[in-house]
Every structure is written in structure tokens, then in C-alpha cells.
Amino acid sequence: MALPRPRRRRTVTAGAFAVVAALAPVLPGGPAAGAAAGPGATSVVATGCGTTVGTVLLDTTRNPATGRYALDDPRRGGHRTYDMRQSTSGSGTLVTDDDNSWCDGGRQSDAVAAHYVHSVFWDYYRDVHGRTGASGDGRAGCSRVHYGNRYLNAFYGDCMTYGDGTPPAGPLTRIDIGVHEMTHLVTAATANLAFSGESAGLNEATSDMFAAAAEFHAANPADPGDYLIAEDTVINGSDVVRRMDRPSRDGHSKDYWYAGISRILPQYAAGPANHFFYLLAEGSGAKVINGVAYDSPTHDGRPVMGIGRAAAEKIWYKALTQRMTSTTDYHGARAATLWAAAGLYGSDSPQYRATDAAWAAVNVKVPGSGR
């Protein structure tokens, strides 16, 4: 088994919400790998009640020696969920239950949510992009809940790890937060966009794009799909961390590309790419999607017609996994997505023309070309 590359960790700040992620794939299983449900464990389906996700289906295992069930998902790479019990070190404890009914409330509810969020991540990439796991090798890591004391953060190190947050933020076991962080591993295993220059903003935007796309794919009535990132986590009185239709509404992100954008924090430099993705999927102007009102402007005031989220996410994924590299900048991303659109739909297709128009709408275009 090949060991993972040395991890480089980065910490950036989005308002008061810190995002910490590893930039390389990790070994599957995480803490206590192989010590979970025991030999001869069988896979079963259960119902769980998650703090932030409502009532959901879970894949668990039953240990025949003890008769207990564990949050151990053999259908998704052996993913397991652990309770850190407010510690910030050690392996944590595999979450178990005596009757496979995971609606007991309390601490278990956060573990249910984390276990489910991983299934959303896994199923989205498998169903939409044909990718099994972050590295595409069919193996999963793990999730951890109750990390630290009122820890207002979520990150991916050895596991997808969630703090409990501080009132009124609550637990950070949200679909978009979890999928955002786990998508950094997909990016590391493919284009490996560096956390420097404009590549850093594109790295952050990639996680936002696929977090939003996975949320729509999950179709969870407790957390419907939208183009808002971490909208259910209240930070400093604001309930939206990032907004894709008009990124500048968070007070920091940029709607349009400009020379020197690489000098701001990566999650704010992600704004033009997030805006591009929204425009490509949904188009400009005012509209309501899943009950959320959006109003997306363009740099030159010219309208953009969207091609639908299904086409937009396929274009970005193909560009990310087959064309982008560690040093891709905004103009390189434009070239990569136009290449992807041509490969998927043809160079004279509405999808190709919309890709070009959406980049121009965020001020990324060939100099002197207009649109």
C-alpha cells in the first residue's frame, strides 16, 4: 500500500468560521482501523435521526459476538464514525447502539448526521461522476464528532472532524460543510490545486461547487439544495458564510476577477469561480430556487443563460480531473472548462457558448476579445 504524501495543512478564515483541511489523501479507516465491528460483522440498513439532517437511512454493521451495531458502512469503503468525547487527541470511540435504532437523541444524533453526510459525499461522486471515494479507489476514511470543547470548526485531517460549535451556531455536521472539506481530498488526488496564487481560490471554489451540487443531489427535505455555503451555521450574527449567486454579499468575497485577486484570502478569491458556476448552471438575473431568492449580476451587464446544474458540474469535474494542474489560474480554468465543454457537448454547442459567456460575465476572458 502506498503511503499518502506528507500533509500540508492550511488554515484560512471566512468571517469567524475557520476552515482547516489536509491537502493530500489519507489512509482509509482513520483511528482504530480494523477494530470496528469485529470479525464476521454483517451489513444492515437502519434509520437514524440526525441533529442537522432529519430522519435518514444509514448503513451499519452488526457484531455477532456482542450483538451490537456500529456506525460502520461497508457499502461506502468501510467508513466509520467515532465520538471524540470532547478530546482533541486520541482515536475516539466507535459509535455503537444496541438495537440499530439510531433515534435516541443526545450525542448519538451528531454521529448519525456525520455518518449520513459522508454517505451524501460518497453517493454524489459515485452517482454523478462515477468516482468511488475521494481518491477514486473505493476506500473511505472516517468521521469524528464532538471534537474539543465548543469547537467552532470542521476540518479533514485523518478523519472528517466536526466540532460542536458555540451557541447559536450549533453542531457543524452539515452537508455542505462536510462535502466541502472532503472535496479538498478529491482536488488533491486530481488537479492538486496549490494553496498559493489564484489556484488557492479555485481550490476553495471547487469545494463550494461540489458541496452545493451534492446538497441538491441528496434532496434531503431537512436541508434542501441551495447555492449558499454553511447557511445554517450562524457566525457573528450572519447565517450565510458564502453565497454563489453574488459572492460579495458576504462583505469579503469578490464577484469578478481582477489582476491581484491572488493577494486576498483564498475563500474570498473563490468568489469569481463560484459566481461562474452559479451563472453557468442557473443564469443571471432574479429567480427563486427551492424557496431561496437569488439575483446574480454580470460584470458587463449582459445576461447569461444557464445550462442546468447537471451540465455545469460535469464540465467542472472533467476540467478538474483531466485538464487542471497545481498551478492553474483563473484564465487556465477558463481554458480547461472550455476544453471540457467541447469534449462533452461539442465546440458549437449551447453548453460551450454558455461556458464562455459565464467566464466573461465574471471578467475572465481573452484580453481584447470582449465576450
Secondary structure, 3 states (H helix, E strand, C coil): CCCCCCCCEEEEEECCEEEEEECCCCCCCCCCCCCCCCCCCEEEEEEEEECCCEEEEEEEEECCCCCCEECEEHHHCCEEEEECCCCCCCCCEECEECCCEECCCCHHHHHHHHHHHHHHHHHHHHHHHCCCCCCCCCCCCEEEEEECCCCCEEEECCCEEEECCCCCCCCCCCHHHHHHHHHHHHHHHCCCCCCCHHHHHHHHHHHHHHHHHHHHHHCCCCCCCCCEECCCCCECCECCCEECCCHHHHCCCCCCCCCCHHHCCHHHHCHHHHHHHHHHHHCCEEEEECCEEEEECCCCCCCCCCCCHHHHHHHHHHHHHHCCCCCCCHHHHHHHHHHHHHHHHCCCCHHHHHHHHHHHHCCCCCCCCCC
